Amino acid sequence: MPELPEVETVVRTLRPRVVGRRIQAVRAMSRFVAPQPLDGVVGRTILTVERAAKHILLVLDAGFLCIHLGMTGTLRAGAEPGPYTRAVFQLDQGVLIYDDPRQFGRIEYALEIPPRVRRLGPDAHQIPFEEFWKKLAARRGRIKPLLLDQRFLGGLGNIYTDEALFRARIHPLAVAGRLGRRRALRLHTAIVEVLGEAIELGGSSISDYVDAEGRAGTFQIRHRVYGRTGEPCVVCRTPVRRILVAQRGTHYCPRCQRP
């Protein structure tokens, strides 16, 4: 599933291609992706494109087009429709195509930002440390499921949670409220750094992800634990281990990230 760096990359590459453009027509081909009619966007001008956690917001002159890429969604400007195209937005100059093989993504138009977006927690790349520390110290759950909770922190997913916990030398099953201020600062720094580096490299392309111009990201070559089960840790050479945490495959170094 595209996470914060991938969505941010899509937003940055999409913005110069669509801002100021008028939506002349829309065609939605999947009731799973677009359960409600999108006719309200016709005639609207795109004022800007923003990111809210893992959501893409096209801010229109009246209302918002909210897009979540799900697991396999891609949003590309100037592309040709294909067998997995689920929505086509015809602009006054160019076209915007949404493809999604598995149809787990979602597109909706509303006059206000949808409630599910408003309920998201603070942005993982922008939250100040003191706010992060206050929220963390009040929680008693395990750290990995907490970081994946979009109401706690918006934008993190499996890849960057594993990578940040490794950099911070924190076990994925550690109790959040027992980390202490020093380890919490280490974790906050790791989250901000890993997300920033991934954005610079265009995100991680592991399966379907490409940016709005069809280009793959390259941060996957810098993964230190994610997807490296059995390979030697880049720090201590201990084999990377994979366990299930909250039904998610979780990668960590048993030596560098002690319980």
N, C-alpha and C positions, 0 to 999 in steps of 0.2 A: 504494500500500500504506500503510495506517495506520502511522505511526511513533510515536516516544515521546510526543509531545504529544497525539496523537489517542487513543492507548491510555490515557494518564494521565487524559484527560478522561472517557473511558468509565468507567474505574475510579471516579473521583470522583462521577460522576452515578449510577453503579450501586449504589455502597456503601449509601447510605441507603435504597434501595428493596428490597434483598435481605438485608442482614445480619440474622440472627436468624430468617430464614424457613426452613421445612422443605421439602425437595423431596419432593413426594408422588408424582410420576410423571415419566417422561421418554420422549420419542418422537424417535428419530433417523431421518431420511429419506434420508441420503446416506452410503454406505460410503466415499466419498472424504473427507468431512469428519470422520466418526466411524468409522474403520476397525475399532475394537474396541467391544464392547458397553459401554453406559453405565449398565447396570442397577445398578451398585454405588453410584450416587449416591442412589438412592431410599431415603427415610427419613433421609437425612443433613441436618443443620442447617448453614446457611452461617454461619461464625463471622466472617469478614471477607473483603474483596476487596482484592487487592494486584496490583501490576504488577511484572513481571520483564522489563526491556527492552521488547520489543514483545508480550509475552505477558500475558494476564490470568489470575490465579490466584484461583479461588474456594476459600478455605481452609475445609474442612468439618470436622465433629467427628470424622470418620475419613477421611483422605485429602484429595486435591486434585483439583479440576476445572480442567484447564489448557486455555485457549482462545487460539488464534492466529487473528487475523482475516484473514490472507492478504492478497489484493489487494482484495477487494470484500466482506468480511464485516462485518456489523453485529450488535451485541448490544443488544437493547432490552427494557426492562422495561415490562410492561403493553401491549405491542403486539398487533396481530391477525396471525395467520399469513397468509402470502401465497404467491405462486407460487414464490418463491425461498427459502422457509423450509426449513432443513435440520435444525433441532432445536428441540424445544419442551420446556421444563422447567416443569411445573406445580408451583407453590408453594402452601403452605397459605394464603397471601394473595397473589394475583396470579399472573402468568406471566412467564417469561423466554423470549424468542424469538431464535433465531440465524438470520439470513438471509445468503445468500451466492450471488449469481448465477453466479460462475465456479467456485465450489467449490474454491478453493485454500487455504481456511482449514482449521483442524484443532481438534477437540475430543477430549480424552482424560481418563479418570479413572484415578488411580493412588493407591496408599497413600502413596507418597513423591513428591516433586517429580521429574518426568521428567528423565532424564540430559541431554536436549537443552537443557533450561532451566538445569540446574546448570552446563553447560559455557559459558554465556554470560560475556562479559567484564564488567568493572565498569560500572555504570550511567553513561551519558554525562552525565546531569544532576547526578550526585552525586560523581563521582570527584574527589578532591583534585588540585590542580595538580602537586604533587611526584610523585605516583603516575603521573599522565598523562605528565609529562616523562620519567620513567624509562622507561616503556614505549615512548614515541615515539623516544627517543634510541637505542634498541637495534634499531630497524627500518630496513631499507634500501629498502623498497618505496615506491611512489608514495603520496602522502598520501590521495587520494580513495578508492582501493580499500581502503586500510588502515582508514579511518574507517567504511567500509561493512561491514567484517568484524566480525560480532557476537561473535566470540571475543576480539577486541581491545577493543572498546568496545560495550556493549549499548545499543540503542535508536535509533541514528542510521540514517537511510535517505537516499534520493536528495535529497529536498527540503531537509532541514536541514543535510546535509553541504554542498551548494552554497551555501546561505545563510550558513553559518558561515565557510566558506573566503572568501567575498566580504568579509564583515565584517573578517576577519583579514588581508585583502589577500594571500592565499596562492594561488598557481596550483594547480589540481587535480592537476597532474602533478609537483609538487615532490616531492623525495625526503624522506621523513619524518625520517630520521636526520640530515639536513643543515639542518634548519630553524633550529637554535640556540635557546637558552633564551628569548630575547626574543620571537621569532616564535611559539614554542610557547606562551608565556604569552598572547600575543594570540589564538591559536587557541582555547585552553582557555576564555578569557573569552568569546569569540564563541559557542562551543558552548553554554555555560551560559546566556548571555543570550538567544540566539535560541530555545532550548528553553523557557526561562521565559516569554518573551513569547508564544510560541505556545500554551503551556498556559493562560495568562491569557485568551486569545482563543478557547479551545475547539478549537484545532488548525486544520488547513487542509482545507477541503472542496473538493476538486477534482473528484471523481466521485461515489462512493457514500457516503463517510464521513458519519455522523451520530453523536451521542453516545447514551447509553442512554435518553434521553428523546426521541430523534428530531430533535434540533436540530443544524443545521450549524455548523461553525466559521467564523471570519472572518479567520484569520491570512493566508489567501491574498491578501488585498488589500494586505498589507505585504511580499509577496515582492519582493526587490530584484533577483534574477537568475533564480530558478527559473521556467521557463515564459515568460520574457520575451525569447526569441530575436529579435534584430533591433531591439528597442526600445532607447532611449537609457539608458545607465547613469545611475542616480540621483545619482551623484557627479560623473562627468566627461563625461557625454553620449555617450561612445563606444558604438556598438551592442553589445549583449550577444551573445556568441557561444555556439553550442552545438556540442560535440564528443562523441564516444563515448569513455568511459573505463571499462574493465572491462565493456563491453557495456551501459553505462548512459548515457543522455543526460545530459550535464553542461553546466551553464550558468555562464558566468563573464564578467568584463569583461577584455578583453585589455590594457587600459591600467592598471587598478587592480590587477590580479593578474598581474604580469609573472613569467615563468619564473625 
